[in-house]
Amino acid sequence: MTAVTNGMLTNLLGRIFRPKAAILLVLLSLGSPALAQEVSLALLSPETLGPTPFVSTSQPVSLPEAPTHRFWDRENRVLFATNGAFSAADFFVTRANLKNGGQELNPMTRVFAGGTAGLAVNFAGESAGVVGVSYFLHKTGHHKLERLVSMLNIGSSAAAVTFDLAHR
């Protein structure tokens, strides 16, 4: 009976969504000229078509420098220390729960959950990875993202510790 129901449901959904998908495709193809970002040269007046420089050559152009900071500044040191503390707390609480018959819910960490050494390598690698990704973002000039990586990992580790402590 399930096979008949699934077949009937598939046919019904096909009849419902096929016309709507075709209409959506037609509307998107008709709307693409409206979304184009070109300006027709016929709309411009003849005097604007002449070669006028965008920047006058009499004054030198200088771009404002982006504020930079050292990678190991105070804020990053605090973030990395907090990240390490929450990773260590996550390690200890996870290890205690696993020894008491619990199971690892994170599929990435579950690979290393066979022993204490594996868990330690996982959490140390996680902390080192956060520092590495932050350093890469720092070198490429993405200073807000550099700090955001640490903050996101701190949040996820804090959530994991809270969950593990609530489900002891």
N, C-alpha and C positions, 0 to 999 in steps of 0.2 A: 504494500500500500504506500510506503514511503517513496518508492521510485515513481509511482504514478503522480503523487502529490508534487514531488520535486519537478517532474516534467511539466506538469500543468502550471506550476509557479513560474518556471523558466519561460514557457510560452507566453504567459500573461505579462510578465515583466518585459519581455521582448516587444510585445504589441504596444505596451504603454510607453517605453522609453525610446524606441526606434524613431517614431515621428518627431519627438521632442529633440532628439539628437540631430536629426536632419535640419530642423528649423533653426536650432542653435548654430549649426555649421553655416547655414546660409546667412544668418544675421551677422556672424563674425566675419565672413568673407566680404559682405557688403559694407561693414563698418570699418574695414581696414584703411580705406582712403581717408576717412575722418581722423584716424589715429596717426596718420603720417606726419612727420615733423619737417616737411620740406616747405619752403616758401617759393612761390612761383615768381620768377624774375619779371614776368609781365605785370605783376601788381606793383612793382617798385617804380618810382619815378626815374627818369633818365639821369638826373644829377646824382642819385645815390649809387648808380652803377659804376661810376668812375672810380679810379684807384685812389681811395683815401686811406691813409694809414690809420690803424686802430689806435696806436699810441704815437704821440708826437716824438720825433727823434731828437728834439732839443733837450729833453730831460731824461736822465738815465732812469731806468726802471729797476726798482728793488722790491723784491717780495719780502713780506714779513717772515721772520724766522719762527719756526714752530718752537714752542717751549720744550726744551729737552731736560732730561734729568738723568742722573746716574742710575744704573740698573739696581745696584744695591743701596738705594736710598732708604730712609727710615720707614716709609710706608711699605715698600716691598719686603723689607726685613720683617716687619710686624706681620704682614700677610703670610709670608712663607713660614714664620714661626707658628702662627695660628693654624695654618694648613697642616704642618707637621704634628702639632698637638692633637688636632681632631683626627688625623690619620692614625696616630698612635692609640687614641681612645677607641676608634673604630676597630683597630686590630685587636685590642685586649677584650673588648666586649664581644666581638665576633668569635674570637677563640673560645671564650668562656661559654657562649651559647652553643657552639659546635661540640664542645666537650660534654655538655649536658643533654645532648641528643637533638639539638636544633639543626636546622639546615641553612645553608647559604642561599639567599634569594637572588643575589646578583649573578647572572650567568657568566660574566667575565671573571669574577672572583671565585666562582664555584670550581673552576679548573685547578686553582691553587689551594682549595680548602681541605686537601687530604692530610696536611700536617702543619705544624707551627711554622716550620721553615718556609714552606710555600706561601703561607699567609703573610709572613714578614716580607718576603720578596715582593709580593703583590703590592702591599701598602707602601713599601719603600720606593718601588718603581712608580707608583702613582704620584708620590710626592716629588720625585725627581722629574717625572714627566710634566708636572705643573710648572716647575721651575724652568724646564727646557722650552716649553711652549711660550711661557712668559718672556723668556729671553729672546726667542725668535720674533715675537710681536714687538718687543722693545727695539730690536735692531731694524725692523722694517717700519718703524715710526708709528705703530699703533699702540700708543701709550695707555689709552683708556681700556682697550681690549686686554692689554698686558695685565692690568690689575683685575679685570673682570674674570679672567681664568682662575685666579686664586680665590676670588670671592665665590664663584660657582662651586668650586671643589670644597671650600669650607662649608658652604650650605648643604651640599649633598652628604658630606661626612657627618655634619651635625644632625641631619635628618636620619641617617643610618644609625648613629649612636642612640638617638632618642627612640627610634623604633625598636632597636635591640634591647634597650633598657626597659621599655614598656612591655616587651614580650618575653621576659625572662621566665 
